[in-house]
């Protein structure tokens, strides 16, 4: 079991706690800035006199409900965002009245900005816009009320505070959009991964089974024709059928084991641990196909060297599928396979002298050519499958070999 890393501090602490801490800090600061320090002049501002009178000061009439509504809003912020924001706005208004402020200044509105950002981040677009409208209406209503009753208002400050509310909403909304976009990308990536894996399994099953079934069909047909006249040859053909069937069964078990090895408590069996086929198995493939009645001539060019597993497997599967199509569709008794090991690429060519477009490697191959082309495309190579002018069919592939692989 891997230990789960701890969440960042901003995620461990709830938004209600952050809002409460912000409100406490700015309220304390609002009172402290009214106290004159040494060197700032003598006496106190006349607005501070009520606070020097103690608990009987009229300012406590507004400060107490400001604290109560703000605390309630912080508690309800995560569950009931809009009612909680309404309580926080009420607290901001009471706080401004407690300080006899001509406007709800930036510090008093900072907890609202924190809550507004949270609402825009976690709620759909319509509720978050409603929250922004509520905040702007409260700012406008406070200024309008003071103006109607003849008090002065801080118009420039109020506009700046309104701008901070809009900025806080845009920050939260952008965060929500980024999170949704990341979620969509993750969903698309997961779907693409599933599709890619399904195509890979389909290619492996097709290339592995189609060749063996083609060999089985040829050998079984040959055995049935000579069963009475040449029993020894019939037994040999049936032996080839048995060998091809066992090889196919082993390949299926290996594939199923690889697919199940990541499940909890599952371990691949011995067949699943066998290496995937590669160009080293090409001679065995040629021998099996030749025994089935189609001679395969293998020609190597260049220096043979180890290849990356994905290139080795893809090269073998391309040759295997091409030879299978020759056996099934070309109507010829031989084909030639050329492998050219160059410095920066591996070139493959399979030629037959069969029926070409009407029945060669490209005809009736079903998903064979599609699978070969997909393999080459995934490795950023080139693929070509076409009839030959002189008759027959040609399959060619070029697979780049990464630099440093020698």
N, C-alpha and C positions, 0 to 999 in steps of 0.2 A: 504494500500500500504506500502510495506517495503522499507525503504530508502536504496538505493544502496550504498555500502561502496566505499569510494574513492579509486582510483587506486594507487598502490605504486608509489613513486617518479620516479623510473627507467622507469615506463611505461607511466607516465604523460608527461615526457620530451622526445621529439623525438630523435632518434639516430643522426640526423643531428646536433641538438643543442649540444648533448654530444660531438660529434666529433669536433665541432667548439670551444667549451670551452677547450677541451683537446689541440687543436692546439694553441690557444692563450696562455694557461698556459705554454706549453713547449717552445714556441718561446720566451716568456718573460723571462723564466728561462735561456734559452740559452744565452741571452744577459747579464743578470744580473751576471752570473757566471764569466764573463770576467772582471768585475769591481773588482779591488783589494781592499779589506777592510783593515782597520788599523791593522798592525801587519803581513800582508801577503807580505810585501816587498814594494819597492817604484816603482812608475811609472806604466805604462800600458803595456800590451803585444803589440808588434808592429802590430799585426793584428787588434788591436782596433783603430789605428790611423785614418783609413778612416771614422769610425763612429764619430770621434770628429770633422770631417770637415763639419758635418751638412747634409742638404738635397742633396748636390751635390755629396755625396759619391757614388762610383760605386756599393756598396752593395745594395742600394735602387733599382738598376736596376733589381735585382733578387728578392728582398723582396716584391716589389709591385706585380709582377705577382704571387708570392707564395701566397700572401694574396688573390688575386682575384680568382685564380683557386681553392684554398681551400674553400673559401666562396661559390663559385658556386657548388662545390662538396657536401658541407654540405646541400645546399638547395635541390639538386636533389637526395640525397641519398635514400630517401624512395621510390620515383617514378621510377628512372632510376639508379639502383644500380651499374651496371658495368660502364656506362659512368661517373657516379659520382666518382667511385673509381679511374678511370683513371685521373680525374681532381685532386683528392687528391694526387695521386702519383706524378703528375706534380708539385703540390705545395710543396711536400716533397723534390723533386730534386732542385727546385728553392731555397728553404730554406737552403739546404745544401750548395749550391753555394754562397748564400748570406753570409754565415758564413765562406766561404772558407774552408769547412770541408773536410777531407780526406775520409770520409764515411758518409752515412746517418745513424746517430747514433740512439740509441734506443729511445731517447726523440723525435726526429724528426719523427720517424716512429710510435710512439704511436697512433696518430690519425688514421693512416692506420690500425693498429691492431683493433681499436674500430670499424671502418667501416667494416673491413673484418669479424669480429665476427658477426656483424649485417647481412651481406650478407649471411654467412653460416647458420645463424639461420632462416632467412626468405625466402631464395631462394632454389630451388631444387638443387640436388647434382651436376649436370653438371655445371650450372652457378657459383656455389660457388667454385668449383675446378678451373674454369677459372679465377675467381677473385684471388685465391691464386697464380696461375701461373703468372698472371700479376704482382703481388707484387714481386715475386721472380725474374722475368725477369728485373724489374726496378732496384732492388738492384744489380743484376749481371751486368747490362748494365752500371750503374753509376761507379761501381768499374773498369770495363773493359775499359771504356772511359778514366778515369783518368790514368790508367796504360799505355794505348797506347800513350797518349800525354806526358808521362814522369813525372806525378805527383805521389806522394806517396799515398798509399791506406791503410785503416785500415782493413786488411783481417779478423782478429779475431773478431773485432766489427761487421763487415758485416755479418759474419756467425752467430753471436749471434742474430743479428736483424732478419735474415732470420728464425732462430729458433722461435723467438717470433711470427712471422707471421704464422708459421705452428701451433703453440700452440693456437693462437687466432682462427684459422680456425677450429681446432679440438673442441675447446670449443663451438663455434657456431653450428657446425655440431652435436655434442652430444646433445645440447639443442634442436635442431630441431628434432632429432630422439626420444628424450624423450617426446616431445610434441606430435609427431605423435603416439607414442606408447600409451600415455595416451588417445588420441582421439580414437584409436582403441579399447582400453579397455572400454572406455565409451560407444562406439557403441555396443560392444558385451554385456555389462551389460544391456543396454537398451533393446536390442533384447531378452536377457535372461529373463528380467523382464516381457516383453510382453508375451513371451511363457509361463512363470510360471503363469501369471495371466489368460491366456487363458485356461491352464490346470485346474486351480482352478475353474474357472467358469464352465468348462465342467463337472468337478466332481460334483459340487453343482447341476447343472441342471439335470445331470443323476440321482444322488441319490435322489433328491427331486421329480422329475417327474416320474421316473420309478416305485417307490413304489406306488404313487397315481394312476398311470395308471393301475398297476396290480390290485389294489383294485377295481377300476372302472370296469375293465374287468370282474372280478369275480362276483361282485354284479350285473352288468348289465346282465350277463349270467344267474344268478340265477333268476333275476326278469323276464326275458323273458320266462323261463321254467315254472314258477308258476303264470304267469300273469293272466291266466283265472281260474285256480283252487284255488289259494290262494292269493286273491287280497291284503290282509293285509300284507303278507310276501313280496309281490312284491313292495308295497308302502314303506316298511321298507328298502328294498334293494335299491330302487331308492333314498331314503333319504340319505343312505350311499354314493351313487354315487354323490349326490349333495354336501354333506359335504366334500368328498375327492376332488372334483373339486374346491370348494371354497378355500380349504386349499392350493391346488396347485397354484391357481391364486394369493392368498395372498403371497405365497413364491416367485412367479415370480415378483410380484410388489415390494416386499422387496429387491430382488436382483437388479432389474433395478434401484430402488431408490438409493441403495448404490453405484451403478456404476455411477450415474449422480450427486451425491451430491457434487462432487468436481468441477463441471462445474460452470462457472461464473454466478451468479444470480440464481442458482438452489438450492433448499432446499429439503431434503427428506420428503416425506409425512408420515402419521401416520404408514402405513404399513412398510415403510423403517426403522422406528425407533423401530420396534418390535425386541426383542432379537432373536438371532439365536437359533435353537433348540439344546438341550443337553440331557444328561442322565435323567434329570428331566422329559422329555417328553416320556420316555420309556414306562411307563404304558399306556399312551394314544395310542402309537404305537401298543402295544400288544392288547389293546382292539379293535382297528380298524381292525387289521389283524384277530383277533379271530372272529369278526363279519362277516368278509368276508369268513370264513369257514376254516381257518387254526389256530389252537390254539397255542398261544405263551406262554410258561411258563418262567417267569423271576425269576432267583435266584440270590440274592445278597450275597456276602461274604465279610467279613472285615468291617471296619468302613467307612460309607459313609461320604464324605467330599467335600467341594467345590474344583473344578479343574480349571486349566487355561482354558480360553475360547477355544483355539485351540485344546486342548486335549478333552475337553467336546464335542465339535462339531464333531471331528473326530471319537470319540468312538460311538456317536449316529449314524453317517452316516454309519459306518461299520456295526453296528447291523441292521440298516434299510435296507441296500443293501443286507445283508445276508438273512434277513427275506423275502425280496422281491423275491430273487432267489428261496427260498423255496416255496413261493406261486406260482411262475410262472413255475418252472421246476421240483421240487422234486417229485410231485405226492404223497404227504403225507398229513395227516390231522393235524400234530402237529410238533413243534420244541421246543428246549429248549435253552434259552439264559442265560449264566452265566457271572456275572461281579464280579471280585475279586479285591477289593480295598486294595492293599498292601502299605507298607510304601514308597517304592521308585518307584512303577510302578502300572499301571492299566492293568489287564489281562481280556481279553474278549474271550468268546468261544460260538459259535453257532453250535448246533448239530441238525441234522434231520435224520430220519430213512427212507428216500426216496430212489430214484433210484441210488444214488451215482454218479459214473463217467458218466453213460449213461444219466443222466438227473437231477442230484442234483444241489446243489448250484453252482458248478463249470461249469456246462454245459449250453451252450446257454446264458451265462451271459453277452456276449458282452464286454463292457468296465467296467463292474462292478468290477471284480477282479483286473483289472489294476488300477482303481481308488482307491480301498481299499489299494492296495500295495503302491501306490504313497503317500497316506495319512500317512501310517505307516512309510515309508521311510523318509518323511519330518520331522517326529517327532523322528527319530533315534530309532525306535522300531523294533520289529520282527513280521513277518506275515507268516501265513501258511494256505493253503487251499487245502484239499485233501480228497479223499474218505475214509470212515471208513472201517476197515477190516470186521466188522460185518454187514455192509450195511449202506447206507446213506452217508452223507457228513459232514465234519467238517471245520469250519473257526475259526482260533484263531489268536489273535493279542495281542502283549504286547507293551504298550505305557509307556515309562519312565516318571515319574513325577518329575519336578525339586525339588531340595532340598529346604526346607523351606516352601513348599506348604502343608499345613495340614488342 
